Amino acid sequence: MPFKSIAYASRLYSSEVEAVETQAEDGAVPTTELTNFADLSQLGVHRNLLDAVIKDMRYDTMTPVQSKTINPALKGTDIVAQAKTGTGKTLAFLLPLLQRMIEEDPSLASRRASRSARSDDIRGIVLSPTRELAEQIAEEARRLTKHTGLVVQSAVGGTHKGSMLRQTQRQGCHLLVATPGRLYDLLQDPSSGIEAPNLAAMVLDEADRMLDVGFEKELAEITRCLPSRDEKIRQTMLVSATIPNDVIRLARTMVRADDFEFVQTISENETLTHDRVPQHVVPLSSWNNVFPSILELIDRETAKAAEDRTLPPFKAIVYFNTTSLVELAGELGFQRRRNGQMKIPTFSIQSQLTQGRRTKAAEMFRNARSGVLFSSDVTARGMDFPNVTHVIQVDVPRDRESYIHRLGRTARQNKGGEGWLLLPPTSMGSGRKLLRGLPLQPNTTLESHNAEVEADSLPKYHQEILDIFQDLPKNMLGSAYTSIFGGSTQQRMELVDDLNQWATVGWGWSEPPPVSSSWARNQGLSRSGLNIRDRAPRQDDRSDREARFDRDDRRGPRGLGFRDEERRSSDPFAEMGRQVRRDGFGSGRDRGSRGGRGFNGSRGSRGSREHRGSREFSSW
């Protein structure tokens, strides 16, 4: 069905209750938008796929996102879908993709097809920005293809390439779920045996996040490695939680301009997670109070849930901005468990762990009834951890969207949850500016948040942490110390003094960790209170983005040949951008992440939620 107008399409798909009439290409009588999976048989979805959904997964009714996405996607047009995580979007794009593959080759619906699967005849590709999300998508795809002959393989960074290739060459592959870096590596390696000459469909999930972590060059190279649209028509589905300008520009290169539909699954009047979840901001008097406040909050909330059986078990994710802090927190949790000071299990995930360890930790936390996951941003988007009751964020995140996506790990599937933001003193100003307009409420109920700490008189949690830190490797603590400077741009002299106190009082060290004069010079802190030694061991910390793509996100997308100017008004992609900006809930980084603007990019009128939030957040 040729695309007519983004504005028209968005009107069709923005209501969750209105039935949408679609006209079949052969001129059949229009039918209403279907909302039950069983009814998809009317649109030709194969029984073997529907049996997996209805009988095995026990899904009857589609979520609004699934109904709005599956119906138009089954027509074969390209799709640009704006959809949040936790709304069933994985099934929403997998089902049409698998159906498209079966339509092009009906033999794939039979289990016998698995016997003839080859690695050089891949029919479907799903791209995901993170390893964890790719594995999660692959697992759901395997459940969906249980009654078919479709073979699903995954290819992600951090795993042994040779082992993956041997398995794929032995078992074959019809659907490949991959991270962009690993897929590009496979496609440009002539000895890999990975090819897709008959590619029927491709999905780009979390497209905005792919651009955030620097995959634009790989996406362009992947496109060049695949059959051109003139050689082989394929359906492309691009799914993104936000539609900023760089996603629109990506869509220009990946989506057929004359045959796509924009599916907006976020209702204009929808209450978003970051608006409805209670959020507490804890103003800390020092970095020395960060870990004591975390432990006090964990113990308090765990005890509260144990005493009141009407409350769900305490299950939390604690987010840090650097891998070194995640590593330190993970070791603290492990030692605390071993000492019998904490009863619930703890886990940690960060980009420097092997993929096997990350996958194992994610699966264990996912299945845990109660527990704490210490994490970097690698789990902040797309990951489905059920029944998370608390999201605790330490320090100001790198941008506004990171805060919101982290918070989105709780209150999923209409369940409750709450957010906590622990802000050290040098981060208070940047926190107010970055998160202005969000309903953050000051919370000073934790005794550890402003505890006066002297070396000869430590409160309970400070003493507990000191005892543990004294037994940890010095390079672990030193790396955590230096890593904090990487994300701090304001009050850096004061930060040096605060971290020095943390090291000497909170760790029991006689002096702060040594740093080299070149490191101090690069940080602009040669004349500060740093413990500068020319022969100091190097204590670098890598960003939480994938190590190969450790870049400043503010530089924007590069490598896809994107044009900076907007196309003429008749351009459907430009119209899509105007639509999401007009509705005020679509464009991510285009929204107000700089001072004075709310999340929807508008100033707001007096008395609005925007202004109330600003006053509340500025009151501490």
Buried (B, 14 or more C-beta within 10 A) or exposed (E): BEBEEBBBBBBBBBBBEEEBEBEEEEEEEEBEBBBEBBBBEEBEBBEBBBBBBBEEBEBEEBBBBBBBBBBBBBBBBBBBBBBBBBBBBBBBBBBBBBBBBBBBBEEBBBBEBBEEBBBBBBBBBBBBBBBBBBBBBBBBBBBBBBBBBBBBBBBBBBBEBEEBBEBBBEBBBBBBBBBBBBBBBBBEEEEBBBBBEBBBBBBBBBBBBBBBBBBBBBBBBBBEBBBEEEEBEBBBBBBBBBBBBBBBBBBBEBBBEEBBBBBBBBBEEBEBBBBEBBBBBBBBBBBBBBBBBBBBBBBBBBEEBBEEEEEBBBBBBBBBBBBBBBBBBBBBBBBBBEEEBBEBBBBBBBBBBEBEBBBBBBBEBBEBEBBBBBBBBBBBBBBBBEBBBBBBBBBBBBBBBBBBBBBBBBBBEEEEBBBBBBBBBBBBEBBBBBBBBBBBEEBEEBBBBBBEBEEEEBBBBBEBBBBBBEEBEBEBBBBBBBBBBBBBEEBBEBBBBBBBBBBBBBBEBEEBBBBBBEBBEEBEBEEBEBBBEEEBEEBEBBBBBBEEBEEEBEEBBBEBEBEEEBBEEEBBBBBBBBBBBEBBBBBBBBBBBEEEBBBBBBEBEEEBBBBEBBEBBEEB
